[in-house]
Amino acid sequence: RSNGFSFHMDPSLKNIEENTKVMFNIIELLEQGSEQREVLIEILIDINAIKKCSDKDVKDGMFKKVAERINSLGGTISGSKELILLAQTALNIQVVQ
């Protein structure tokens, strides 16, 4: 039943919602206590380095290495899609100095 109101989510709010889901999925992976935890932590540290970098060319190279590492795991790590999305988000963050 309609209350006469329509809700259209702002694209930036949609991005926040998607990123929040990604973060919760990654947290769940870390909480599982699997052998993948160390690899996940290393990848997250690399993704954080991408976020902090202000040089676009360096960021691109860092992203490529992280994506290659995630892909090289060949599905042995859960949440590969979420990690790539998180890395893409970090790549698109503009660092202001």
Contact map, one row per residue, 1 for C-alpha under 8 A:
1110000000000000000000000000000000000000000000000000000000000000000000000000000000000000000000000
1111100000000000000000000000000000000000000000000000000000000000000000000000000000000000000000000
1111100000000000000000000000000000000000000000000000000000000000000000000000000000000000000000000
0111110000000000000000000000000000000000000000000000000000000000000000000000000000000000000000000
0111111000000000000000000000000000000000000000000000000000000000000000000000000000000000000000000
0001111100000000000000000000000000000000000000000000000000000000000000000000000000000000000000000
0000111110000000000000000000000000000000000000000000000000000000000000000000000000000000000000000
0000011111000000000000000000000000000000000000000000000000000000000000000000000000000000000000000
0000001111101100000000000000000000000000000000000000000000000000000000000000000000000000000000000
0000000111111100000000000000000000000000000000000000000000000000000000000000000000000000000000000
0000000011111110000000000000000000000000000000000000000000000000000000000000000000000000000000000
0000000001111111000000000000000000000000000000000000000000000000000000000000000000000000000000000
0000000011111111100000000000000000000000000000000000000000000000000000000000000000000000000000000
0000000011111111110000000000000000000000000000000000000000000000000000000000000000000000000000000
0000000000111111111000000000000000000000000000000000000000000000000000000000000000000000000000000
0000000000011111111100000000000000000000000000000000000000000000000000000000000000000000000000000
0000000000001111111110000000000000000000000000000000000000000000000000000000000000000000000000000
0000000000000111111111000000000000000000000000000000000000000000000000000000000000000000000000000
0000000000000011111111100000000000000000000000000000000000000000000000000000000000000100000000000
0000000000000001111111110000000000000000000000000000000000000000000000000000000000000000000000000
0000000000000000111111111000000000000000000000000000000000000000000000000000000000000000000000000
0000000000000000011111111100000000000000000000000000000000000000000000000000000001101100000000000
0000000000000000001111111110000000000000000000000000000000000000000000000000000001000100000000000
0000000000000000000111111111000000000000000000000000000000000000000000000000000000000000000000000
0000000000000000000011111111100000000000000000000000000000000000000000000000001001000000000000000
0000000000000000000001111111110000000000000000000000000000000000000000000000001001100000000000000
0000000000000000000000111111111000000000000000000000000000000000000000000000000000000000000000000
0000000000000000000000011111111100000000000000000000000000000000000000000000000000000000000000000
0000000000000000000000001111111111001000000000000000000000000000000000000000011000000000000000000
0000000000000000000000000111111111001001000000000000000000000000000000000000000000000000000000000
0000000000000000000000000011111110000000000000000000000000000000000000000000000000000000000000000
0000000000000000000000000001111111000000000000000000000000000000000000000000000000000000000000000
0000000000000000000000000000111111111000000000000000000000000000000000000000000000000000000000000
0000000000000000000000000000110111111000000000000000000000000000000000000000000000000000000000000
0000000000000000000000000000000011111100000000000000000000000000000000000000000000000000000000000
0000000000000000000000000000000011111111000000000000000000000000000000000000100000000000000000000
0000000000000000000000000000110011111111100000000000000000000000000000000000000000000000000000000
0000000000000000000000000000000000111111110000000000000000000000000000000000000000000000000000000
0000000000000000000000000000000000011111111000000000000000000000000000000000000000000000000000000
0000000000000000000000000000010000011111111100000000000000000000000000000000000000000000000000000
0000000000000000000000000000000000001111111110000000000000000000000000000000000000000000000000000
0000000000000000000000000000000000000111111111000000000000000000000000000000000000000000000000000
0000000000000000000000000000000000000011111111100000000000000000010001000000000000000000000000000
0000000000000000000000000000000000000001111111110000000000000000000000000000000000100000000000000
0000000000000000000000000000000000000000111111111000000000000000000000000000000000000000000000000
0000000000000000000000000000000000000000011111111100000000000100010000000000000000000000000000000
0000000000000000000000000000000000000000001111111110000000000010010000000000000000000110010000000
0000000000000000000000000000000000000000000111111111000000000000000000000000000000000000010000000
0000000000000000000000000000000000000000000011111111100000000000000000000000000000000000000000000
0000000000000000000000000000000000000000000001111111100000100110000000000000000000000010011000000
0000000000000000000000000000000000000000000000111111100000100000000000000000000000000000011010100
0000000000000000000000000000000000000000000000011111110000000000000000000000000000000000000000100
0000000000000000000000000000000000000000000000001111111101100000000000000000000000000000000000100
0000000000000000000000000000000000000000000000000001111100100000000000000000000000000000000001111
0000000000000000000000000000000000000000000000000000111111100000000000000000000000000000000000000
0000000000000000000000000000000000000000000000000000111111110000000000000000000000000000000000000
0000000000000000000000000000000000000000000000000000001111111000000000000000000000000000000000000
0000000000000000000000000000000000000000000000000000101111111100000000000000000000000000000000000
0000000000000000000000000000000000000000000000000110111111111110000000000000000000000000001000000
0000000000000000000000000000000000000000000000000000000111111111000000000000000000000000001000000
0000000000000000000000000000000000000000000000000000000011111111100000000000000000000000000000000
0000000000000000000000000000000000000000000001000100000001111111110000000000000000000000000000000
0000000000000000000000000000000000000000000000100100000000111111111000000000000000000011001000000
0000000000000000000000000000000000000000000000000000000000011111111100000000000000000000000000000
0000000000000000000000000000000000000000000000000000000000001111111110000000000000000000000000000
0000000000000000000000000000000000000000001001100000000000000111111111000000000000000010000000000
0000000000000000000000000000000000000000000000000000000000000011111111100000000000010010000000000
0000000000000000000000000000000000000000000000000000000000000001111111110000000000000000000000000
0000000000000000000000000000000000000000000000000000000000000000111111111000000000000000000000000
0000000000000000000000000000000000000000001000000000000000000000011111111100000100110000000000000
0000000000000000000000000000000000000000000000000000000000000000001111111110000100000000000000000
0000000000000000000000000000000000000000000000000000000000000000000111111100000000000000000000000
0000000000000000000000000000000000000000000000000000000000000000000011111111100000000000000000000
0000000000000000000000000000000000000000000000000000000000000000000001111111100000000000000000000
0000000000000000000000000000000000000000000000000000000000000000000000101111110100000000000000000
0000000000000000000000000000000000000000000000000000000000000000000000001111110000000000000000000
0000000000000000000000000000000000010000000000000000000000000000000000001111111100000000000000000
0000000000000000000000000000100000000000000000000000000000000000000000000011111100000000000000000
0000000000000000000000001100100000000000000000000000000000000000000000000000111111100000000000000
0000000000000000000000000000000000000000000000000000000000000000000001100010111111110000000000000
0000000000000000000000000000000000000000000000000000000000000000000000000000001111111000000000000
0000000000000000000001101100000000000000000000000000000000000000000000000000001111111100000000000
0000000000000000000001000100000000000000000100000000000000000000000001000000001111111110000000000
0000000000000000000000000000000000000000000000000000000000000000001001000000000111111111000000000
0000000000000000000001000000000000000000000000000000000000000000000000000000000011111111100000000
0000000000000000001001100000000000000000000000100000000000000000000000000000000001111111110000000
0000000000000000000000000000000000000000000000100100000000000010011000000000000000111111111000000
0000000000000000000000000000000000000000000000000000000000000010000000000000000000011111111100000
0000000000000000000000000000000000000000000000000000000000000000000000000000000000001111111110000
0000000000000000000000000000000000000000000000110110000000000000000000000000000000000111111110000
0000000000000000000000000000000000000000000000000110000000110010000000000000000000000011111110000
0000000000000000000000000000000000000000000000000000000000000000000000000000000000000001111111000
0000000000000000000000000000000000000000000000000010000000000000000000000000000000000000111111100
0000000000000000000000000000000000000000000000000000010000000000000000000000000000000000000111110
0000000000000000000000000000000000000000000000000011110000000000000000000000000000000000000011111
0000000000000000000000000000000000000000000000000000010000000000000000000000000000000000000001111
0000000000000000000000000000000000000000000000000000010000000000000000000000000000000000000000111
